[in-house]
Amino acid sequence: MRDALIGLKSRLWHSRVLITRSPVLAPLGRTGLRTLSWFLRYNPLQTRTAHVRKCAYLDAGCGKAPAKGFVNLDYFWQPGVDLVWDLKWRLPFADSSLRGIYTEHCLEHLPLSLVTGHVFSEFHRALAPGGRLRIIVPDAGLYARLYTQACGSDRIEVVWPEEPLATPMMHVNLCFRGHGHLYAYDFETLEHFLRKTGFRDIERRNFMDGNDPMLLIDTPMRARESVYVEAAK
């Protein structure tokens, strides 16, 4: 039954892709995706599948890169997403039931008050003692340092030199406000709020470097601009 449902969703997704490639039909494709995602988001049956109930790892905000061995959660459905969910809600996992939570380039799209007042608390609640949280977000500190260096030098270095932006400040805004970002983080800010939530052993790590090999599913393209943080319950 689950395989048949996945096949149907994949065929619907393929049809949507064909629609979105058409300038005339693209709005129809976006509307279809939002509608399908809404119905799935409010479907209680998705939380009762064996995979969601038994899997010990969560990828929160998986986007277009769902990971094998994880419950792949995202606000919109696409192939590989197991749980169409809103992070404003309580996570559908029992207390202390997860061994690891991974989130890459997701939290910056949420209001700070939601992340620090609810999402971190839910991550902490759902993790088992000793469980690991791995957070990857754009590194605002890196952008700020490069901007400061550019102000005092004729040599301008930026994170994305291929971006056709005219000034260093435009590159800063790419991190702080681009792509729908609502808040920009550095390590110290994440450490502050994680500690307030009750996490311990908060460390700055590197691309594909961490304590739990299962959580090392980092996207190579994002390595140059990201800050990697791990914490334990």
C-alpha angles and dihedrals in degrees: 000000000000091000091050091051092049090050092051092049091049091052090050090049092050090051090050092051090054089050095048091055088064114082090211097048099035094098088053090053093050091048091049092052093049091048095048091046091051092054092046092046091058095041108109092196092074090070092054100061116117091241094056093043097047107030114104099202130070129198103198110203097006094170112178094343109070113180128225114245094026137098096244110214127187139152091239127046123240132146111306097023109128099180124035099200146156113231088216086075130076109270113252093238130104120248113282093003102124129075096197143010124198127189124174124186093339109101094062088066092061130075113266091236090057094048096046098034101043119358096057090046091051091048089051093047095050096046120090118234106283091020117141132235117200116193125187121183136152108285106240089183091062092051091048092050093050090048091051091049091049091053092058100040142052088227111085118199121185135178096239107032090172090065109100094229121143104212139030090244090060088057090050089053090050086065098037101040109005125107092020095300115168101183136019120219138197127186095265093054094049091046091052095053096039090054091049089053092054103260119142138196090040108184139174107234135179137242109301091358119118148115098259114053089202090066094053098100096120120160110243094213091062097049096093095060105029137100114214118209130178129188137173134221 
